[in-house]
């Protein structure tokens, strides 16, 4: 499985339209060229780095790569040796096998369970 952190409102809209097109917390698929995702061991770091200050309700999308109808590539961001999964096209909600709430702990840190 691969994972993507999403704003609940954007995910709910994707379920209605059949297409999820948000790449990261502040960029769309059209702006970025792909949708960022993570392997299980990467999700907490991504949450801590990019989503701590997001006030809206967040969810963790659990994506089955075998259900994707778009290209999936594992690529390393510039200056990093670690590769991340990138989806080159809109995410079809049918590829998402689970949507998990992302609560916060007493310190305000997102609680990630993969």
N, C-alpha and C positions, 0 to 999 in steps of 0.2 A: 504494500500500500504506500501511497504518497499522500501528503497533507498540504492543505492550504488554509490560512487564517482569513476569514471573511467577515465583513460587517453583516450582521443579521439582515438588515433591510435590503442590502444589495443581493444577498443570497435568496431572500424571499422573492424579490423581483425576478431573479434568474429562473426560479422554479415556475413562475407565471409565464415567462417568455420563452423558456427552453434554452437560454443561453446565458452563461456567466462570463463577463468580459472585464473584470477588474484584475489588474496584474498584481498590484501591491497596494499598500495602505493609501497611497495618494496618486497612483498612476493606472490608467486603463490599458487594456490589451493594445488598443490602437496607438497609444503613446509609447509603450515599452516594446512592443513587438512579440511578446509572449507573456504567459501567466506564470508567475513565480510559484514554486511549490517546494516542499522539503521532504526529506526522509525522516523517519521517526526520531532519530537521534539529533536532528537539526531543528526541530520545531520549537523547543524551549528557547534556544538562542535567538531564533528569528523573532519570537514573541517578545523577548526581553529587549532586543535591539530596535525593533520597528513599531511595536504595537502597544507598548506600555502607556503611552499618553493618549491613546484613542479612547474617547469617552463613550462612544456608541457600543451597543451590545455586540460582542464578537462570538463567532462559532468556528469550530474546527471541522473542515470538510475532509472526510476520509475518502480518497479517490482510488479506485481500482484501475491500475494502468491497462489491464486487459479490456476494459470497457471504453477506453478513450477512442474517439473517432478523429483525433487530431494527432499530429506528430509530437512525441515526447523525446526530449534530448536531455542528457545530463551534461551540464556545462559548469565550468568554474568562473566565477566573477573575476574581473581583472584584479590582479594582486593577491588572489587567494588560491590556494592549492586544492581546496575542497569543492567538489562539484555538487550542483543542486539540480533537481528536475525542473525543466521548463516545458510548458505546454504551448505549442505553436498554433494557436487557434482558440476559439471560444470553448469553454468547458460545457459539455452537455450534462445537465443534472442527472441523467441516467448513469453516468460514470461515478457518481457519488453514492457510496454504499452506506454512509452514516454521517450525520451532522451532530456534532457534540457541542454542548454549551461550553463556554470558556469563563468560568468564574474566576474571581480574584481572591488571593489569600489575605490575611490580616494586614500584610504590608503593601497590598495593592498589586502584587505580581500576578500575572495570569497563570492559572493552574492548568498545565498541559498533561493530559493522559493519552498516550498513544498505544 
